[in-house]
Amino acid sequence: MSTDVGLCEGCADGYREANPNACGACAVLGVDARGLRRMCEPCQQRRSVHHHPCPVCGADSRPPPVLKSTTPLHVPHIDHSVFTPEEAAHFYAEAGWYVGPISLRLAKNAGSVLGKGWPEKTSRDPEVIDLWYRRDSERASRAEHPWTLHQLGVFLHVGRSGAIAFDVDHWEHTPNILRRAIEEHQPPFQATRPDQPNRGHYLFALPEGVMLGNSVGDLQTEPRWGEVRGRNGIVVACPVPRSGDGEGGCRYGWRDLGELPLLPLELGRALLGSASRRREFKGAGLYPRKRLHGVLSKLSQAVEGERNSLLFWAACRLGEQTAEGLDEYTAYELLTTAGEELGLAHNEVAATVTSGLATGRWAA
């Protein structure tokens, strides 16, 4: 088959089954001299204006714009020996992830390329992704000393994508509840050290509307087992070279792929620290305004950068009460008024309150 045409999705599925050596991105055979799969020409040019109908059924093989994912969030096959970070970013976006470019020279800071306000700049739009990496290539071509420029990778914006990641550094210290969830549900796993098979990123999906932060909650251990990447958390994703980890360094690599399993409820409650936080939140009186009073006092003293997270905490607590009969409209009105009085923008307040109420209901 000529490598200048592609197959529509329906024909491609059958072609892949009959041709196991087909390109991992499409249905066209793409095998190099070593017998390894490589990216075929249609995949390299899949965003070109030159498209051809499927040679089997005649359907237009043009890929639709990926602005809103219509498939369950999943991790696609990414071969780090073949794909560039830009190509990988497109495949992650097509799998439902909000992605962003990142400088691997600047401590993997999510804002190293996108700058201030990066959480609102991550995207699934293929044209935006093209622009990010094209700009970097143009800067490199003009630079007198190109080694001073960014070495760009790609990151997954975990929380915005509707997921949560567990960055496990020490498997031996991992809490039993987390270890059991990983062993039972087998979530997608990206290894970060080839000599430590259980060290890396484990990804779970969250229910629609639910957002969890970066706190380990009741999963805290001593010594520490690792970190949680939730709201505005990121995972630097394959392909990415690493150095300083022994001879030749190592690479991140996906060991387990596929659809993200839903985070088990008991694990979500542990992340929220439900038991201790409920004890702290329940005070004298049952009326929600009294329950909110203590939180509002904290909010009024919050420094820049803390107000939104405390508002989210309060929304979670009232969300728990809506599951017990509290009118949701009343809870929403109280929280949005409090947030706006703190000087937070209306859109920011509305999004935080809505997410917090949904999270609280889910964990109740």
DRENDO-1510 file (C-alpha; in Angstrom, 1 decimal, always signed):
<recs>
REC; n; res; u; v; w
REC; 1; MET; +0.0; +0.0; +0.0 .
REC; 2; SER; +1.2; +3.5; -0.8 .
REC; 3; THR; +2.4; +5.5; +2.2 .
REC; 4; ASP; +0.8; +8.7; +0.9 .
REC; 5; VAL; -2.8; +7.7; +1.7 .
REC; 6; GLY; -4.4; +6.8; +5.0 .
REC; 7; LEU; -7.5; +4.8; +6.0 .
REC; 8; CYS; -10.6; +6.0; +7.7 .
REC; 9; GLU; -11.1; +5.0; +11.3 .
REC; 10; GLY; -13.4; +2.0; +10.5 .
REC; 11; CYS; -11.2; +0.5; +7.9 .
REC; 12; ALA; -8.1; +1.2; +9.9 .
REC; 13; ASP; -9.3; -0.9; +12.8 .
REC; 14; GLY; -9.6; -4.0; +10.6 .
REC; 15; TYR; -6.3; -3.2; +8.9 .
REC; 16; ARG; -4.4; -3.0; +12.2 .
REC; 17; GLU; -5.7; -6.5; +13.2 .
REC; 18; ALA; -4.5; -8.0; +9.9 .
REC; 19; ASN; -1.2; -6.1; +10.0 .
REC; 20; PRO; +0.3; -6.1; +13.4 .
REC; 21; ASN; +3.4; -4.2; +12.1 .
REC; 22; ALA; +1.4; -1.2; +11.1 .
REC; 23; CYS; +2.4; +2.2; +12.3 .
REC; 24; GLY; +1.3; +2.7; +15.9 .
REC; 25; ALA; -0.5; +5.9; +14.9 .
REC; 26; CYS; -2.4; +4.9; +11.8 .
REC; 27; ALA; -3.0; +1.8; +9.6 .
REC; 28; VAL; -0.2; +2.2; +7.1 .
REC; 29; LEU; +2.8; -0.2; +7.3 .
REC; 30; GLY; +5.7; +1.7; +8.7 .
REC; 31; VAL; +8.6; -0.7; +9.4 .
REC; 32; ASP; +12.3; +0.4; +9.1 .
REC; 33; ALA; +15.3; -1.7; +8.1 .
REC; 34; ARG; +15.6; -3.0; +11.7 .
REC; 35; GLY; +12.1; -4.4; +11.7 .
REC; 36; LEU; +10.9; -1.7; +14.2 .
REC; 37; ARG; +7.7; +0.3; +13.8 .
REC; 38; ARG; +8.3; +3.9; +12.8 .
REC; 39; MET; +6.0; +6.8; +12.1 .
REC; 40; CYS; +4.7; +6.7; +8.6 .
REC; 41; GLU; +4.5; +9.6; +6.2 .
REC; 42; PRO; +0.7; +10.2; +6.6 .
REC; 43; CYS; +1.2; +10.6; +10.3 .
REC; 44; GLN; +4.0; +13.0; +9.9 .
REC; 45; GLN; +1.8; +15.1; +7.5 .
REC; 46; ARG; -1.6; +14.4; +9.1 .
REC; 47; ARG; -2.2; +18.1; +9.7 .
REC; 48; SER; -1.4; +19.0; +6.1 .
REC; 49; VAL; -4.1; +20.4; +3.8 .
REC; 50; HIS; -3.5; +17.5; +1.4 .
REC; 51; HIS; -5.9; +14.7; +2.4 .
REC; 52; HIS; -7.0; +11.7; +0.4 .
REC; 53; PRO; -10.1; +9.6; +0.7 .
REC; 54; CYS; -9.9; +6.1; +2.3 .
REC; 55; PRO; -8.8; +3.7; -0.5 .
REC; 56; VAL; -11.2; +1.1; +0.9 .
REC; 57; CYS; -14.5; +2.8; +1.6 .
REC; 58; GLY; -13.9; +6.3; +0.0 .
REC; 59; ALA; -14.5; +8.2; +3.3 .
REC; 60; ASP; -12.6; +11.4; +3.9 .
REC; 61; SER; -9.6; +10.5; +6.1 .
REC; 62; ARG; -9.1; +14.1; +7.3 .
REC; 63; PRO; -8.8; +14.0; +11.2 .
REC; 64; PRO; -11.3; +16.2; +12.9 .
REC; 65; PRO; -10.1; +19.2; +15.1 .
REC; 66; VAL; -9.6; +18.0; +18.6 .
REC; 67; LEU; -11.0; +20.7; +20.8 .
REC; 68; LYS; -13.2; +18.6; +23.1 .
REC; 69; SER; -12.5; +15.0; +23.7 .
REC; 70; THR; -15.3; +12.6; +22.7 .
REC; 71; THR; -13.5; +9.5; +23.9 .
REC; 72; PRO; -12.6; +8.4; +27.4 .
REC; 73; LEU; -9.4; +9.9; +28.8 .
REC; 74; HIS; -6.6; +7.4; +28.0 .
REC; 75; VAL; -2.9; +7.1; +27.4 .
REC; 76; PRO; -2.0; +6.3; +23.7 .
REC; 77; HIS; +1.0; +4.3; +22.5 .
REC; 78; ILE; +4.0; +6.7; +22.5 .
REC; 79; ASP; +7.3; +5.3; +21.2 .
REC; 80; HIS; +10.0; +7.5; +22.6 .
REC; 81; SER; +12.5; +6.3; +20.0 .
REC; 82; VAL; +10.3; +7.6; +17.2 .
REC; 83; PHE; +8.0; +10.4; +18.4 .
REC; 84; THR; +9.2; +14.0; +19.0 .
REC; 85; PRO; +7.6; +15.9; +21.9 .
REC; 86; GLU; +5.5; +17.9; +19.4 .
REC; 87; GLU; +4.2; +14.7; +17.8 .
REC; 88; ALA; +3.5; +13.2; +21.2 .
REC; 89; ALA; +1.7; +16.3; +22.3 .
REC; 90; HIS; -0.8; +15.9; +19.4 .
REC; 91; PHE; -1.5; +12.3; +20.3 .
REC; 92; TYR; -2.0; +13.1; +24.0 .
REC; 93; ALA; -4.4; +15.8; +23.0 .
REC; 94; GLU; -6.3; +13.4; +20.7 .
REC; 95; ALA; -6.6; +11.1; +23.7 .
REC; 96; GLY; -8.3; +13.8; +25.8 .
REC; 97; TRP; -5.4; +15.5; +27.6 .
REC; 98; TYR; -4.8; +19.2; +27.9 .
REC; 99; VAL; -1.1; +19.6; +27.2 .
REC; 100; GLY; +1.6; +22.2; +27.3 .
REC; 101; PRO; +5.2; +22.7; +26.2 .
REC; 102; ILE; +7.8; +22.7; +29.0 .
REC; 103; SER; +11.5; +23.5; +29.2 .
REC; 104; LEU; +13.5; +20.6; +30.5 .
REC; 105; ARG; +16.3; +22.9; +31.5 .
REC; 106; LEU; +14.2; +25.0; +33.9 .
REC; 107; ALA; +13.4; +22.6; +36.7 .
REC; 108; LYS; +10.3; +21.3; +34.7 .
REC; 109; ASN; +8.4; +24.5; +35.7 .
REC; 110; ALA; +5.0; +24.4; +34.0 .
REC; 111; GLY; +5.2; +28.1; +33.2 .
REC; 112; SER; +8.7; +27.9; +31.8 .
REC; 113; VAL; +7.3; +28.3; +28.2 .
REC; 114; LEU; +3.7; +29.4; +28.6 .
REC; 115; GLY; +4.5; +32.0; +31.3 .
REC; 116; LYS; +2.2; +33.5; +33.9 .
REC; 117; GLY; -1.3; +32.2; +33.8 .
REC; 118; TRP; -0.2; +28.9; +32.3 .
REC; 119; PRO; -3.1; +26.9; +33.7 .
REC; 120; GLU; -5.5; +28.7; +31.3 .
REC; 121; LYS; -3.1; +28.4; +28.4 .
REC; 122; THR; -2.8; +24.6; +28.1 .
REC; 123; SER; -4.7; +23.2; +25.2 .
REC; 124; ARG; -6.0; +20.3; +23.1 .
REC; 125; ASP; -6.2; +22.5; +19.9 .
REC; 126; PRO; -3.8; +21.1; +17.3 .
REC; 127; GLU; -3.1; +24.5; +15.8 .
REC; 128; VAL; -2.1; +25.9; +19.2 .
REC; 129; ILE; +0.2; +22.9; +19.8 .
REC; 130; ASP; +1.8; +23.5; +16.4 .
REC; 131; LEU; +2.4; +27.1; +17.2 .
REC; 132; TRP; +4.2; +26.4; +20.5 .
REC; 133; TYR; +6.8; +24.2; +18.9 .
REC; 134; ARG; +7.1; +26.1; +15.7 .
REC; 135; ARG; +8.0; +29.2; +17.6 .
REC; 136; ASP; +10.7; +27.3; +19.5 .
REC; 137; SER; +12.2; +25.9; +16.2 .
REC; 138; GLU; +12.2; +29.4; +14.7 .
REC; 139; ARG; +14.1; +30.8; +17.7 .
REC; 140; ALA; +16.6; +28.0; +17.5 .
REC; 141; SER; +17.3; +28.6; +13.9 .
REC; 142; ARG; +18.1; +32.3; +14.6 .
REC; 143; ALA; +20.1; +31.8; +17.8 .
REC; 144; GLU; +23.8; +32.4; +17.8 .
REC; 145; HIS; +24.2; +29.9; +20.7 .
REC; 146; PRO; +21.3; +27.4; +20.3 .
REC; 147; TRP; +22.4; +25.4; +23.3 .
REC; 148; THR; +21.2; +28.2; +25.5 .
REC; 149; LEU; +17.6; +27.7; +24.3 .
REC; 150; HIS; +15.0; +25.5; +25.9 .
REC; 151; GLN; +15.1; +21.8; +25.4 .
REC; 152; LEU; +11.3; +21.3; +25.1 .
REC; 153; GLY; +9.3; +18.5; +26.3 .
REC; 154; VAL; +5.5; +18.0; +26.8 .
REC; 155; PHE; +3.5; +17.9; +30.0 .
REC; 156; LEU; +0.0; +16.7; +30.8 .
REC; 157; HIS; -2.2; +19.1; +32.6 .
REC; 158; VAL; -3.6; +16.5; +35.0 .
REC; 159; GLY; -6.4; +18.3; +36.9 .
REC; 160; ARG; -7.8; +20.2; +33.9 .
REC; 161; SER; -8.0; +17.0; +32.0 .
REC; 162; GLY; -10.2; +15.4; +34.6 .
REC; 163; ALA; -7.5; +13.2; +36.1 .
REC; 164; ILE; -5.3; +12.8; +39.2 .
REC; 165; ALA; -1.7; +11.4; +39.3 .
REC; 166; PHE; +0.2; +9.6; +42.0 .
REC; 167; ASP; +3.9; +10.3; +41.7 .
REC; 168; VAL; +5.4; +7.3; +43.6 .
REC; 169; ASP; +9.1; +7.7; +44.6 .
REC; 170; HIS; +9.3; +4.9; +47.2 .
REC; 171; TRP; +7.0; +2.0; +46.6 .
REC; 172; GLU; +8.0; +0.4; +49.9 .
REC; 173; HIS; +6.4; +3.4; +51.8 .
REC; 174; THR; +3.3; +3.6; +49.7 .
REC; 175; PRO; +0.1; +3.4; +51.9 .
REC; 176; ASN; -1.8; +0.2; +51.6 .
REC; 177; ILE; -5.0; +1.9; +50.3 .
REC; 178; LEU; -3.1; +3.4; +47.3 .
REC; 179; ARG; -1.1; +0.2; +46.7 .
REC; 180; ARG; -4.3; -1.8; +46.7 .
REC; 181; ALA; -6.0; +0.6; +44.2 .
REC; 182; ILE; -3.0; +0.4; +41.8 .
REC; 183; GLU; -2.8; -3.4; +42.0 .
REC; 184; GLU; -6.6; -3.9; +41.6 .
REC; 185; HIS; -7.3; -1.3; +38.8 .
REC; 186; GLN; -4.0; -1.4; +36.9 .
REC; 187; PRO; -4.0; +2.3; +35.9 .
REC; 188; PRO; -1.8; +3.7; +33.1 .
REC; 189; PHE; +1.8; +3.9; +34.5 .
REC; 190; GLN; +4.8; +5.9; +33.3 .
REC; 191; ALA; +8.0; +4.6; +34.7 .
REC; 192; THR; +10.6; +7.2; +35.6 .
REC; 193; ARG; +13.5; +4.9; +36.6 .
REC; 194; PRO; +14.3; +1.8; +34.7 .
REC; 195; ASP; +16.1; +0.2; +37.7 .
REC; 196; GLN; +13.1; +0.9; +40.0 .
REC; 197; PRO; +10.1; -0.8; +38.3 .
REC; 198; ASN; +7.4; +0.6; +40.5 .
REC; 199; ARG; +8.6; +4.2; +40.6 .
REC; 200; GLY; +6.7; +6.6; +38.4 .
REC; 201; HIS; +3.3; +8.1; +37.7 .
REC; 202; TYR; +0.0; +6.3; +38.1 .
REC; 203; LEU; -3.0; +8.0; +36.6 .
REC; 204; PHE; -6.7; +7.7; +37.6 .
REC; 205; ALA; -9.8; +9.5; +36.1 .
REC; 206; LEU; -12.1; +11.6; +38.3 .
REC; 207; PRO; -15.9; +11.8; +38.1 .
REC; 208; GLU; -17.2; +14.6; +35.9 .
REC; 209; GLY; -17.0; +17.9; +37.8 .
REC; 210; VAL; -14.9; +16.6; +40.6 .
REC; 211; MET; -11.5; +18.3; +41.2 .
REC; 212; LEU; -8.9; +17.2; +43.8 .
REC; 213; GLY; -5.9; +19.2; +44.9 .
REC; 214; ASN; -2.3; +18.3; +45.4 .
REC; 215; SER; -2.5; +17.3; +49.1 .
REC; 216; VAL; -1.8; +13.7; +50.1 .
REC; 217; GLY; -4.5; +14.1; +52.8 .
REC; 218; ASP; -4.7; +11.0; +55.0 .
REC; 219; LEU; -2.1; +9.2; +52.7 .
REC; 220; GLN; +0.8; +11.0; +54.5 .
REC; 221; THR; +3.6; +8.7; +55.6 .
REC; 222; GLU; +7.0; +9.0; +57.2 .
REC; 223; PRO; +9.3; +8.5; +55.3 .
REC; 224; ARG; +7.4; +10.0; +52.4 .
REC; 225; TRP; +6.2; +7.8; +49.6 .
REC; 226; GLY; +5.7; +10.5; +46.9 .
REC; 227; GLU; +3.3; +13.2; +45.8 .
REC; 228; VAL; -0.1; +13.8; +44.4 .
REC; 229; ARG; -0.7; +15.8; +41.2 .
REC; 230; GLY; -4.2; +17.1; +41.0 .
REC; 231; ARG; -5.6; +20.6; +40.5 .
REC; 232; ASN; -3.0; +22.4; +38.3 .
REC; 233; GLY; -0.7; +19.5; +38.8 .
REC; 234; ILE; +1.3; +18.3; +35.8 .
REC; 235; VAL; +3.1; +15.2; +34.7 .
REC; 236; VAL; +6.1; +15.6; +32.3 .
REC; 237; ALA; +5.3; +12.9; +29.8 .
REC; 238; CYS; +7.2; +10.6; +27.4 .
REC; 239; PRO; +9.3; +11.3; +25.3 .
REC; 240; VAL; +11.8; +12.9; +27.7 .
REC; 241; PRO; +15.5; +12.2; +28.1 .
REC; 242; ARG; +16.9; +12.2; +31.6 .
REC; 243; SER; +20.4; +12.5; +32.7 .
REC; 244; GLY; +22.3; +12.0; +36.0 .
REC; 245; ASP; +20.7; +8.7; +36.8 .
REC; 246; GLY; +23.6; +6.4; +36.1 .
REC; 247; GLU; +25.5; +5.6; +33.0 .
REC; 248; GLY; +23.7; +7.1; +29.9 .
REC; 249; GLY; +20.8; +8.4; +31.9 .
REC; 250; CYS; +17.3; +7.0; +31.3 .
REC; 251; ARG; +14.0; +7.8; +29.7 .
REC; 252; TYR; +10.5; +8.1; +30.9 .
REC; 253; GLY; +8.4; +5.4; +29.4 .
REC; 254; TRP; +4.8; +4.2; +29.5 .
REC; 255; ARG; +4.6; +0.6; +30.9 .
REC; 256; ASP; +0.8; +0.4; +31.1 .
REC; 257; LEU; -1.5; +2.2; +28.6 .
REC; 258; GLY; -5.2; +2.5; +27.9 .
REC; 259; GLU; -8.2; +4.1; +29.5 .
REC; 260; LEU; -7.8; +5.6; +33.0 .
REC; 261; PRO; -9.9; +3.8; +35.6 .
REC; 262; LEU; -12.1; +5.8; +37.9 .
REC; 263; LEU; -10.5; +6.8; +41.2 .
REC; 264; PRO; -11.9; +4.5; +43.9 .
REC; 265; LEU; -14.1; +6.4; +46.3 .
REC; 266; GLU; -12.2; +5.3; +49.4 .
REC; 267; LEU; -9.0; +6.7; +47.9 .
REC; 268; GLY; -10.7; +10.0; +47.0 .
REC; 269; ARG; -11.9; +10.3; +50.6 .
REC; 270; ALA; -8.4; +9.6; +51.9 .
REC; 271; LEU; -7.0; +12.4; +49.7 .
REC; 272; LEU; -9.6; +14.8; +51.0 .
REC; 273; GLY; -8.7; +13.9; +54.6 .
REC; 274; SER; -12.4; +13.5; +55.1 .
REC; 275; ALA; -12.4; +12.3; +58.7 .
REC; 276; SER; -10.1; +14.9; +60.2 .
REC; 277; ARG; -11.6; +17.7; +58.1 .
REC; 278; ARG; -15.1; +16.9; +59.0 .
REC; 279; ARG; -14.2; +16.9; +62.7 .
REC; 280; GLU; -12.6; +20.4; +62.2 .
REC; 281; PHE; -15.6; +21.7; +60.2 .
REC; 282; LYS; -18.4; +20.6; +62.5 .
REC; 283; GLY; -18.9; +23.2; +65.2 .
REC; 284; ALA; -21.8; +24.4; +67.3 .
REC; 285; GLY; -25.0; +24.8; +65.4 .
REC; 286; LEU; -26.2; +23.2; +62.2 .
REC; 287; TYR; -27.0; +26.2; +60.1 .
REC; 288; PRO; -24.6; +26.4; +57.2 .
REC; 289; ARG; -23.8; +30.1; +57.7 .
REC; 290; LYS; -22.4; +29.2; +61.2 .
REC; 291; ARG; -20.4; +26.4; +59.6 .
REC; 292; LEU; -19.1; +28.8; +57.0 .
REC; 293; HIS; -18.1; +31.5; +59.5 .
REC; 294; GLY; -14.8; +29.9; +60.6 .
REC; 295; VAL; -13.8; +29.3; +57.0 .
REC; 296; LEU; -14.6; +32.9; +56.1 .
REC; 297; SER; -12.4; +34.1; +59.0 .
REC; 298; LYS; -9.5; +32.1; +57.5 .
REC; 299; LEU; -10.3; +33.5; +54.0 .
REC; 300; SER; -10.3; +37.1; +55.2 .
REC; 301; GLN; -6.7; +36.6; +56.5 .
REC; 302; ALA; -5.5; +34.6; +53.4 .
REC; 303; VAL; -2.5; +35.9; +51.5 .
REC; 304; GLU; -2.3; +36.1; +47.7 .
REC; 305; GLY; -2.4; +32.6; +46.3 .
REC; 306; GLU; -4.3; +31.0; +49.2 .
REC; 307; ARG; -7.8; +32.4; +48.8 .
REC; 308; ASN; -8.9; +30.2; +45.9 .
REC; 309; SER; -7.7; +27.0; +47.6 .
REC; 310; LEU; -9.5; +27.8; +50.8 .
REC; 311; LEU; -12.7; +28.7; +48.9 .
REC; 312; PHE; -12.4; +25.2; +47.3 .
REC; 313; TRP; -12.1; +23.6; +50.7 .
REC; 314; ALA; -15.2; +25.4; +52.0 .
REC; 315; ALA; -17.1; +24.3; +48.9 .
REC; 316; CYS; -16.1; +20.7; +49.5 .
REC; 317; ARG; -17.4; +20.9; +53.0 .
REC; 318; LEU; -20.8; +22.4; +52.0 .
REC; 319; GLY; -20.9; +19.9; +49.1 .
REC; 320; GLU; -20.8; +17.1; +51.7 .
REC; 321; GLN; -23.8; +18.8; +53.5 .
REC; 322; THR; -25.8; +19.0; +50.2 .
REC; 323; ALA; -25.7; +15.2; +50.2 .
REC; 324; GLU; -27.3; +15.3; +53.6 .
REC; 325; GLY; -30.1; +17.7; +52.5 .
REC; 326; LEU; -28.6; +21.2; +52.4 .
REC; 327; ASP; -30.1; +23.2; +49.5 .
REC; 328; GLU; -27.4; +23.4; +46.9 .
REC; 329; TYR; -28.6; +26.9; +45.7 .
REC; 330; THR; -28.1; +28.2; +49.2 .
REC; 331; ALA; -24.6; +26.7; +49.4 .
REC; 332; TYR; -23.7; +28.1; +46.0 .
REC; 333; GLU; -25.0; +31.6; +46.9 .
REC; 334; LEU; -23.1; +31.7; +50.2 .
REC; 335; LEU; -19.9; +30.6; +48.7 .
REC; 336; THR; -19.9; +32.8; +45.6 .
REC; 337; THR; -20.7; +35.8; +47.7 .
REC; 338; ALA; -17.9; +35.1; +50.0 .
REC; 339; GLY; -15.4; +34.5; +47.2 .
REC; 340; GLU; -16.3; +37.7; +45.4 .
REC; 341; GLU; -16.0; +39.7; +48.7 .
REC; 342; LEU; -12.5; +38.4; +48.9 .
REC; 343; GLY; -11.6; +40.0; +45.6 .
REC; 344; LEU; -11.6; +36.9; +43.4 .
REC; 345; ALA; -12.9; +37.2; +39.9 .
REC; 346; HIS; -16.5; +36.0; +39.3 .
REC; 347; ASN; -15.5; +33.4; +36.7 .
REC; 348; GLU; -12.8; +32.0; +39.0 .
REC; 349; VAL; -15.2; +31.9; +42.0 .
REC; 350; ALA; -18.0; +30.2; +40.0 .
REC; 351; ALA; -15.6; +27.5; +38.7 .
REC; 352; THR; -14.1; +26.8; +42.1 .
REC; 353; VAL; -17.4; +26.7; +43.9 .
REC; 354; THR; -19.0; +24.4; +41.3 .
REC; 355; SER; -16.0; +22.0; +41.4 .
REC; 356; GLY; -15.8; +22.0; +45.2 .
REC; 357; LEU; -19.5; +21.3; +45.6 .
REC; 358; ALA; -19.3; +18.4; +43.1 .
REC; 359; THR; -16.3; +17.0; +44.9 .
REC; 360; GLY; -17.9; +17.2; +48.3 .
REC; 361; ARG; -21.1; +15.5; +47.1 .
REC; 362; TRP; -19.0; +12.7; +45.6 .
REC; 363; ALA; -17.0; +12.1; +48.7 .
REC; 364; ALA; -19.9; +12.4; +51.2 .
</recs>
